[in-house]
Amino acid sequence: MAKKGGFPGGMPGNMNNLMKQAQRMQRQMEEKQKELEEKVWEASSGGGAVTVQMSGKKEMTSIKISPEVIDPDDVEMLQDLIIAAVNEVWKKMDEESDEVYGSIGNGLGSSFSGFGF
């Protein structure tokens, strides 16, 4: 027979506390997701020649292009600057999301130590 508050087979821990912790983590993740969706990230390339803003919903909200980089004879350069700025803003978004969600997951700490995770 399992001890009161323990797992069958004598595994350490308290299932009720684990469930509460999981629910708390879920609420934290939902809150952080909402915060990230409302945030706006910005990145530029070419020393500020092209600047891109992206919402947390991964929608481009703004692009600014300096007139001096608009050269009809070198459209490829402008295309490369736009791609670089967009890729940089996505990178910033991904890094911050990973950091935010990683910090929530680290909150489990020793709760799963008995499970080999």
Summary of the structure (lengths in Angstrom):
residues: 117
radius of gyration: 23.1
end to end distance: 25.5
largest distance: 80.8
contacts: 288
relative contact order: 0.15
helix: 61%
strand: 15%
